[in-house]
């Protein structure tokens, strides 16, 4: 573990990411190789006054191995204590942190894709009572990243070390600033300025056009863009993602038409995918092609009705600091902040005014907000992407050209 990185990450995630308050309870989700970082964060949380901290270890390799030796019924089994864990976290208002790393995905056992889909769906159903509270921003949550030696070699070369990767990630997290916590406050102000420019346009439709994409999607009159720090129902300010570069909104779940192609690889249900072209009609994926991972994508789309519809569209400048590294991190958290992206699956109610009282899927659908057990980001930005917005007074405004904001 890189202690300098860990110490700075602890302060950033706990004081800015989830804005931990004395007496609050915290859940940290991570993978086996990242436990030392999670443990360090838990100790710091106790010093800051946390009442209780639980660390949940998600072992993707073990899940994949399980699918090779169990039948379909067996892999669908979820123990009651997992459900009780989610129920208690929801009931007792645990703030939630996920520490992401590509470390454990490198060399991971290749499981049975059908059974992996069932396993993922079973656990997502069991944890839905908690995930719904985080997705709706009733509770603070934050996803951030930690380095590892295997990930360093994959990304930076055979001679690279965990410390080398910590330096790369640290710059993305603004750790090279003397007062990096204040630097995030300044960053947030700039994000909010661009967000207000976007929202002032009263956008009703977005048209994406590039050499591999020709796609439109509509926004309802109640939709607005968010980005940077978010606000909980109780007024707490928190950062859902660190790093973050996106301005995102929740589109009309019934409106997507045309085709859109991914420009960065994405792990879906534990399997790699690459160069996916989704074709939409009236909001739903009606055809899909892929250079890699076609079968797992088809299984993803079949998980539930909402998995084939869009819950989020996000705008990211092609000149973002992450994009400028010219690296493919193989981490959705980081790669999504290097590129415009869409998400297939659940939408964010926070981006639709008047949605706070909508609690059931039916009520959310009335507001044209997608619901699903899933939410997976697919990067679609490129250096030749142009996005044209149609405003409520029927004007067309180019908001991104050659992959960069014009605002």
N, C-alpha and C positions, 0 to 999 in steps of 0.2 A: 504493500500500500504506500502511495505517495502521501506522506503526512501533510506537507504544505498544501497540496491540492485538497485533501480531505478536510483540513481545518477551514479553508476558505469556502469550500462547498457547503459545509455544515452551517456557517453563518449565513450564506446566501439563501440556501433552501429554507432554513428554519425561520429566518427573520424577514425575508422577502418572499420566498416561494409560498409558504403556508402561513406566514405571519403568526407563528406559534405564540399563544398566550399562556400565562401561568395558570395551571390547573387543567389545561386541555389534554386530551389523549391523542396519541399519534400512532398511526400504522405505517410501517415502512415495508414496501414490497420490493424484492430484488431476487437475484439469482445466486446460486451457490458461490461462484467466484468473487462476488461483490460483498460477501458477508462482512468483511473487515471494515469496509466503508460504511455499511449500514449500522454496524455496532458502534463505530465512532460517532455517527450522527445521533444514534439513540442516547449515548452518554451525554453529548452536548445538549440534547433535548431535555434530559433530566436536569442538567445544570441551569437551563433556562426556565425550569419550573413545570415541565410536563408531569402530569399525574401518573400516566402509564404509557409505555411504548411497547408495541408488539412488532416483531419482525417476521413477515411472511416470506418464506423461501419458495420461489417458483422454479422447479427443476424441469426445464423443457426437454433435456436429454432423457430423463427418466420417463416423462410422459410419452415421448416417442418410442422408447423401448417397450413401454407397457402395451402400445398398440400392436407390437409385433408378436406378443405372446398371449394376448387375451382376445376373446371374441367380442363382437359388437355390443352385446348386452353388458359384458363385464366392464368395458371401457366407459360406459355411460354412468357407472356407479359413482356417486358423490357422497362422502360420509356426512352424517348430520352435523358434525362439529364444524365443517366448512360453512354450512348454511348459518349455524348459530353465530359463527365469527362475523359473517356479513351482517346478520341481523343486529348484533350487538354494536358493531361499528356504526351502523345507520342510526340506531336508537340513541346511542350515547355520544353521537356527533364527533367521532374521531376525525381529525384531519389526516390527509392521506398523501404519502410520498411514494413515488416509484423511482428507483435508481436503475437506469437502463445501461446495458453494456452489450457489445457484440461478443464479448469474451466466451460465453457459454454456448453461443450459436455456432462458433467455429468448430467444425468436426463433429457436430451433433449427430446422433443416430438418426437415420432417415426412416421415419415411421410410416405406417400405413395411412395414406391420405384420407380415406373414407373414415377410418376410426378416429383419426386426429380431429376431423371436423365434428364428429359426435362428442368426443371428449371435451373439446373447447366449448361446444354449445351447452353441454351439461353443466360445466363449471360456471359459465357466464349466467345461465339461468339461476343457479344457486346463489350467485353473488349479486344478482340484479338489484335487490333491495338497497344495497350500499352504492353500487355504481350509478343508479338513478339519481341519488342525492348529490354525487360528485358531478355528473354530467349537467345537472341543472344549476350548479353553483350554489346549492344550499349549504355545502361544506367546502372548505378550502382544500385544494389538492395541487400537487406539483410533480412534474416528471423532469428529472435531470439525468446526468450521465456521469459514469465513472470509467477510468481507463483500466486496461489489463494488458499483460505481456503478449498474449496471443493476438489480441486485437491490434496492438501496436505493430507487430510484425506484418500482419495482413495489410494494414493501412499504409505504413511508412517504410517497409522493407525489412529484410531478414535480420539486420543488425539493430533495428530499433528496439527500444526498451519501454517499459511502462511509463518511466519518467518522461521520455520523449513525447509519448501520446498525451500525458498530463499537461505538457507545455502547450500542445496544439489545442486541446480542449480548454485549457485555462485562458488562452487568448480569446476564444469564442465566448467564454463566460466573463470576460472583462477583468480577469484577475491581474492583468498587467497594469491596471490602473491603481494608483496608490490608495484611493478610496473607492474600491470597486462597488461597494453598496450604493454610494451616492451616484456612481456612474450609471447604475441601473435606473435610478430615479430620473436622471437626465435623458437616458435612452427612452424611457416610458413617455416623457413629455413630447419627444419628437414623433413617436409612434402615434400618440393621440392627436397631434396636429395634422398628420396625414389622414388619419381616420376621420377627422371632422371634415376635411376637404371631400373625402369620398362620400360621406353621409349627406353632405350638403347638396350633392348632385341629384338625390332622390332617384337612384337607379332602379329600373324595373326589369332590365334584361342585360345579360353579359354575353358577348360573342367572342369565342376563342378561335383564332385562325393562325395556323402555321403550316409548314410543309407536311405535317402528319396529323393535323387536327383541324376540324371544322365543326364547332360545337356551340350550342346556345343553351342558356338556362335562365329562368326568370326568378325574380325576387318579389315577395309580396310587399304591399305598402307598409306593413309593420316591421319589415326586416331592416336591420342596420348592421354595419360592420363593427367588429370589436377587435382588440389587439393589445398587446402588452399586458399590463396588469388588469385583473378582473375584480369584481366586487361581489362578495357573498350577500345573502339575504340580510344578514345582521350588520352589513356595512363594512366588514373586514376587507381590506385590499390585499390581493395575493396574485402571484404569477403562476398560472397553470403549467407553463413550459419555461424551462431555463436550459438552453437558450431559446429565444423566440424572435422571429423576424416577420411573422405573418400578420396580415389583416384579414379576418375571416368573417363569414356570415353563414346563415342557414337559409338555403334557397327553397323555393317552391318544389316540394318533393315530386310533383306530377309534371314538371315542365321541361326536363332535359331532353334535347333532341340533337342528333348528329353523332359524330364520332370524335373520340379524344384518346390520345396515345400517351402512355407513361414514358418518362425520360430518365428515370433512375430505377434501379432494382428495388423490390420490396419483398420482404418475407411475409407470406400469407399462410396462416395456420402452421407456422414452423417450416414452410417450404419456400425456396427462392422462386421469384418470378421476375420476368424481364420483358420490356417492350410489349406491353399489353395494349390492345386497341379495344376499347369499349364502344359499342354502338348503342345509342339510346333512342327510344321512341316514347313520347308522352311520359317521360320521367324514369322509365325502367330500362335496364340493360336487356336488349333483345338479341345481341350477338356479341361474341368476344373472340378475339384471336390473340395469340401470344407467342413470342419467340421462345420463352421458357416458362413453364409452370401452368400451362393451360388447364390441365385437369384439376389442379388444386383451386384455381380461380373459379371453375365451374362449380366445384363443391362449396366454395365460399358463397357464391351467389344463391345457392339453393338452401342455405341455412335457415333463412326466413324471408318473408316478403320484403322487408326493409333492407336486406343485404344487397339487393339489386337496384336500390335507389340511392340518391345522393343526399347526404345529411349536412355536408359542409363544402363550401368553396373558399379557398384561401389564396390571397395574393401575396407573393414574395418577390422582391426585386432581384433580378439576376445578378446584381452587383452586391448582394449581401455579403458580409464577412465570411460566412460559411461557404457560399458559392465561390468566392475568390480563392479559397484554398485549393480548388480544383480536385478535391478528394471526394470519393464516394464512401461514406462512413458505414454503410450497411446498418444504419440505425435510423428508424423512421423519425425519431425525435429530432435528430440533427439534420438528416437529409431533407425533411419537409421544410426546414427553415433555410434551405438553399434554393427552393424551387416552388413556384405556384403548384397547388395541389387541390385535389378533390378528395372527399372521403365517402366511401360507400358504407352506409349504415346510419346509426343514430345521429340526429341533428342536435344542435345546442339551443335549447329554449331561450337562453340569455340573449340571443341575437334577434329575437322576435318580441316586440313590445306587446304587453298584455298576455304573455304566456305563463305568468307565474301561477295562475290558478288552474292551469291545465295539468292534470295529474295522470289521466289515463291515456292510453294510446289513441283512443277515439277522439279525445279532446285535443290532443296534439295534432292529429291528422286534420281536424277541422281548421287548424291554423296553418296547415300544409307543412308541418314539421315532421320529418321522417322519424320513425322509431325502429329499433332493431336491437338484437343482442350484440351486434357487431358494430365496430367503427374502425375502419382501416384507411389510412391516408395513402393516396397514390400520386406521386409527383409527376406533373405534366408541363412544367415550365421549360422553356428553351430560349436560345438566343434569337430565334426568329418568330417568337410568339407575340402576336398583337391581340390585345383585349379591348374591345370597343363596348362602351356602355350606352344603353338607350335610357334616357331619363324619362321621368313621368310626363314631361311636356313634349315628348317625342323627338328630342334632340339626340344626336349621336356624338359621343365624346370618347376619343381614344385615351384610355387611362393607363395602358401599358403598351410600349412599342419596343420591339427587339428585346423583349424580356424584362424591360425596366420601366419603372413608373414615369409617367409624364407629369404627374401632379407635384 
